[in-house]
Amino acid sequence: MQVHFSEDKDRRVFAHYDRQHDNLLFLSPSPAQYHPYTQAGYQVEQARNGLEAWEKLQSGLSCNVILCDIEMPKMNGLEFLARLQEDSHLAEIPVAMITSRGSQKMQTMAQEKGARAYFVKPYLDQVLLDSTQRLMEGEILIGKGEEG
C-alpha cells in the first residue's frame, strides 16, 4: 500500500491510501457485506463458503487479509480457520471473524484456531475498515476489546 498526503486550505494534512494491491478474501454467503471495501479501493475476492475459499487459496489466490463469516454451508468459518492453520504459508494471513454469534465461548474458539480479530454483527463499516488496515499492519485485535 502506498500513502499519499495532501493539504487542504486550512493546512490540515490528509493521508490517501492507494489500496490497489490490498487484496481481501471475503467469506460470506452475502455479497453486500463487502461493498464498503470495494468503495474504499480494496480488491475483493468473494467466496460463499469455506470450501470455495480453500480451493481459491490452494489455486494460488493471494490476499493480505481474510474476513470470514462463521455460519456458512459446506465448510463453516471455524472449520476453514482450522484448515488454514494446517498450512504454514496460509496460516500467516490475518483472519478476522465476522459473525452474529457474540458469545465469549465462540470468540475463544475462534482465537484458539488462529483468528486475529472477531466482530459481532451489526458492526460499523468504518470500524471494520480501520481494523482491517491494522490487521494488515500486523496487529492482533482479538481479546483487546476491539470486537465491533
N, C-alpha and C positions, 0 to 999 in steps of 0.2 A: 504494500500500500504506500502510495506517495501522499505527502501532505503539502498543500499549497496554502499560503497565508495571504490575506488581503486586509485592507484597512478601509473603514467607512469614513464619512465626512467628520465624524466626531473622534476620529483617530482610535477607534476600537479595532482590535485585531481579531480576525476570524480565521479559523482553520477550515480548509476544504479538503476532504479526503477523496482521493482517486481510488475507488474500490474496484476498478476493472479486473484486478487479479485476486480479489477476495471472493472465493468460491464457497458456497454453503451447500450442504446436503440437508434438505428438509424432509423429515419422515413424518407424514401425516396424510390421512385419507382426505383431508380438506385443503385444497389448494389456496383458498382465501387467506389462510394463516400466514403465508409467506409474502403476501403482497407488500407489506411495509419494507421488506428487504429489497425487493426489486425497485421500489421507489427510491430507496437510499443508494442505489447503484450497485448492489451486490449481484453477482452471478449466482442464480439459484437453480439447483437441480432438485427435482422432487422425486420422492419415492412414496408409494401409497402404503407400504408396509416394510417390515424389517427384512424380509427375504429379498424383495426387489432392491432395497438399498445395499444389502450384502452383495448381491450379484453385480451391481453397478461398481462398487468398490473393488471387487475381485477382477472386474474387467478393465481396471485402470483409472476410474474416476478419481480425480484429485480434488480435495477440498480442504479448507482451512479450519472449518468447524462443522459440527453436525448438530442439528436441532431435531429432537426426537420425541414424538408423542409416545406415551406408554401403551395406550389402548389402540391396537391395530390388528387386522386379521393376518393370518398365515404365520407371522413371527412378530410378537409384540416387542415393545421398546426395551424391556428388560432382557428378553432373550437376545435381541440384537446387540445390546450393550455387552452381554456376556460373551457372545461370539466375537465381537470386535476386540475384546481383551485377549483373545487367544492368538491374535496376530500382532507380533511385536511392532511392526511398522504402523498398522492401523490403530493400535492402542494409543499412539501418541496424539491422535486427532482429538481435540477437546470436544466433549459431548455435553450438551445441555438438554435436560429432560423438560418437556412441556406437557402438562397433564391437568386433568380435573381432580386427580387424587392428591389431596393435601395432607394425608396422614404422615406423621413422623416415621412410622414404620416403612411406608413406601419410599420416603426420601432416603432413609438409612439404607434400604435395599439398593436403591439407585447409586448411592455414594459408594457402597461396598463393591458394586460392579464396575466402578470407574467413572461415573458421571461427575462432571466438574461444576455443574450448576443445575438447579431444579426450580422450575417456575410453575406456579399453580394458576390455571385459568380461572377467571379472566385476568389478564395481565395488561400492563400498559405497554404499548408498542415501543415507546421511547426507552423505557427501562430495559426491554429485551434487546433493542438495538445497541444501547450503550454497553450492556453486559456482554453481548456478542463480541464487541470490539475488545473488551477487557479479557475475554477468553482467548482471543487470538493473540493477545499480548502475553499470555501465559498465566493469568490469574486463575485461581481455583475459588469459585464463588459459593459452592455448596457448603452449608454449615456456618456461613458468615452473616446470616440474616439478610441475604440478598434475594431470597425467594420472592417472586412477584406475584 
